Amino acid sequence: MPANDDEAQILDQWSHRLANALQLLDLDFDRELILDLAGESARSVTHAAAPITALMVGYAAGLAAGARNTGTTGTATGSGGPKEASAAAVAQAAAVAFRLCEDGADGGPSSKGWADTAQ
């Protein structure tokens, strides 16, 4: 979470510059969710877990949203468009990561099984 308005503005500008450079021209995402998730993983696991967690949640969400949009998951794609599918996929992947943070560096699916974490 940005510490002040100046930091929030810098982060917003950086996000837009990076999105443009990556040709993600209409990217809209929940910055607070990603920042909260990164902060929680840094506190619960280790500082270096923050960027890894954000990357992996984004990757999992992209795969899930793409599968939903093409109908390859075996579930209905619904009436929502790609943005809705992406937002839902991010929320689902973030929820899995937040649950893992509850166990810190130990525990989690490897000790309990993977049944509830599938994307």
Buried (B, 14 or more C-beta within 10 A) or exposed (E): EBEEEEEEEEBEEEBEEEBEEEEEEEBEBEBEBBBBBBBBBBEBBEEEBBEEBBEBBBEBBBEBBBBBBEEEEEEEBEEEEEEBBBBBBBEBBBEBBBEBBEBBEEEBBEEEEEEEBEE
